[in-house]
Amino acid sequence: MSDSIVIIPTYNESENIEKMIRKVFSLPKEFHILIVDDGSPDGTANIVKKLMLEFPGRLFIEERKGKLGLGTAYIHGFKWTFPKQYEYVYEMDADFSHNPEDLLRLYDACAKGGADVAVGSRYTTGGKVSNWPVGRVLMSYFASVYVNCILWMGVRDTTSGFKCYRKKVLQGIDLDAIKFVGYAFQIEMKYKAIKKGFKIKEVPITFIDRQLGTSKMSSNIFKEAFLGVLQMRFTR
């Protein structure tokens, strides 16, 4: 049995999902995958269900009705893992902006490097972004600067959604009290982990903008992150 499961939230990822699943399963370490699909009208869930016949006991799906948000998808997935044997739980996008090969490095940071949370970081030494317009790179980078000015987290890539958690971290956080669903969700989870005394380690990655499918980014997500940081800082 694998000690590691990768949670991948999906909404209209039919162009990417089979390639992603096959790539993860081709890695030299055994990973399991949980897809949390929010009722994708493009048939993403049907593709996953067909692949489950090929990868029994390694590939799983949880289907939700409606587009309920990234944060709630991950929380749904986290809770799904709790009664199972997994020690390491990962967040990863379906669109190859996160390189599946880096799952191995995130694993090593926790399993061998003593981290409780390993963060795939664009802004630590050795990390970078590929194929993004300069304006978006600057916006993302200075968003992390802003977060650290308010929350003093000491994490350079505060909005990264590519992570490995030891299960004890997720079990130590009150997931029902998590308030946010977009970029602010990623910030809040790191902030809660730090407040609980868990050790975070940043692992440099190259973030590559999606080639297929449509970005889920919106102005509301940025607004939530901007205001959410203030709420985290000044609300007990």
N, C-alpha and C positions, 0 to 999 in steps of 0.2 A: 504493500500500500504506500502511496505517496504521502509525504508529510506536508505537501504544498498545494494550495489551490489558488487559481487566478480567477478573480471575479471581473467579468467584462459586461458592463451595462450596454444595452443596444437599443437604438431606435433608428430604423431604416439603414441598416448596415449590410444589406444583402450583397453588395459588391465586395465587401471586405471579409465577412465573417468566416467563410470556409477557408480562405487563405490563412487567416490568423490562427484558426484552430489547428490546421495542419502544421503550421510553422511551430507553434508551441509544443505540439506533440512530437515534433522531430528533434527537439533539444536533447542533449545527452543526459540531462537529469529528468526524471519523471515528474511532470506537473499534471494536476487535474484542472479542469476548467468549469466554472459556473457562469452561464449566461443569464443575465437578468434582463428580459426583454419587455419593453413597455408598449406592447400591442403594435409592433411595427406593421404598417399596412403593406410594406413591400415584400413580405414573406420571409423576413429574417428568421423568425422562429421555426418555420417549416424546414429551412435549410439545416438548422441546428438539430432538429428532431431526426432528420434523415442521417446525419453524421453520428448521432447517438447510437445507431444500430452498428456502425463501424467501430465505435470506441466505447463499448459498454463498460460502465464502472469508472470511466475517466471523464466523461463529458455529461454535464447536467444543465437543465434549464429551469428557470422559474419565470412564469409569464404573469405579467400584471396588466390590468386593463387601463389604458390611457397613459399619457406621458406625464409621469408623476415626479420627475426630477432626478438628477444624478445622485444627489446625496441620499435620497430615500432608497434608490436602487442599491447603493452600496450597503446601507444599513440593513436592508432586507437580506442581502447576500451575507453580511457578517453574521447575522443571527442564524442563518441557515447553516453556517459552518460550526457553530458552537457545540452541538451534540456529536459532531463527527471527529475523526482522528487527526485533523490537520493542525499542525503546529505553526505554519507560516501561511499568511493570507495576503494576497496581492491585489492591488488595484491596477488596472491597465485599460487603455482605450482600445477600441476595435479597429481603428483606422490606420494603424502602423505609424502614427506619430510617435508612439513608444516602440522601440525596437525590442521584439521578444527575446533576442539574444541577451539583453541586459537583465532579464529575469535572473539569470545565473549569478550576476554580480550583486544584485540586491539580496539574493539568498545568502551569498557568502558574507555580506556585510552583517547579516543577522546571525547566521548559523556559526560563522567562524570569527567574525569581527566584533562580536559583543554588543551590537546595536539591538535595540528593541524595535525601532522603526528605521527602515532604510528608505531614503527618498531619492528617486532619480532626479538629479538636479541639473538644470540648464545653466545655472549661474555660479556654481562652485568652480574651483580651478579645474580646467579640463572639460567642462561642460560647454555646450553651444547649441545654437538654433539654426536650422537650415530651412531655406525657402520661405521664410517669413519676410514681409515688408519691414523696412527699418522702423517705421512708425509703430508697428505692432510689437516688435522686439523691445523698443524703448518703453512702451506702455506696460508690457509685462514685467520688465526689469524694475521699473520705478514703482510698480505696484508692490513688489516684494520689499523695496526700500521703505515705502510708506507703511507697510505692515510692521516691519521691524522697528520703525520709529514709534509706533503706537504700542506694540505688544512686546517688544524686546525679546523676540523669540530666538535670535541667533541662528536662524535658518535662512540661507540665501535665496532658496527657491520656495517661497512660502505657499505658492499656488499650485505647485506640482501635483499632478494626479497619478503619478507612477510611483507606487510604494509597495514595500513589504512590511507587514506587521507581524510580530509575534502574537499569537492568539491571546496571551495574557494581557496585552495592551488593549485589545478590543473588549475583552471581558472586564477590564478595569475602568473603562469609560462608560458613563451612563448614556447609552446610545439614544434612548428615548428623549433625552434632554438636548440633543443636537438640534440646532434651530435652522441651519441654512442648507441650501440645496445645490448651489453652483460653485463658483470659485471660493466663496466664503466657507463652504463645507470643507474644502481641502485645508483652508487656513485653520478652521475651528478644530478639526481633528488633530492637527499637529499641536495646536495650542493646548488642547486638553491633555494630550500625551505628555507634553512638557510639564504642565501643572501637576500631573500625577507622578512626576519624577522619572519618567522613562527616558532612555537615551536615544537620541536621533542622530543618525549618520547620513550625510549626503554623499551620493555616488554620482560622479559626473556622467552625463549622458548627452547624446546628440538628439535633440527633438526635431523631428521632420514633419512639416505640415502635410496634412492628408492629401492624397492624390485622387482618391475616389470618394464619392458620397458628399454629403453636405454638412458643413460645420454647424454645431448646435449653439455656437456663441451668440450672445445678444447683449444689448445695452442693459437689460434688466439684470443680467448676471454680473456685469461690472458694477452696477449700482448697488446690488446686494453686497458685494465684496467690500466696497468703499464704506458703506454705512455699517455693515456687519462687524468690521474691525473695531469701530468705535463702541458698538454695543458690547462686544467681548471685553473690551478694556474697562468699561465703566459700569457694567452690570454684574452684580454678584450672582 
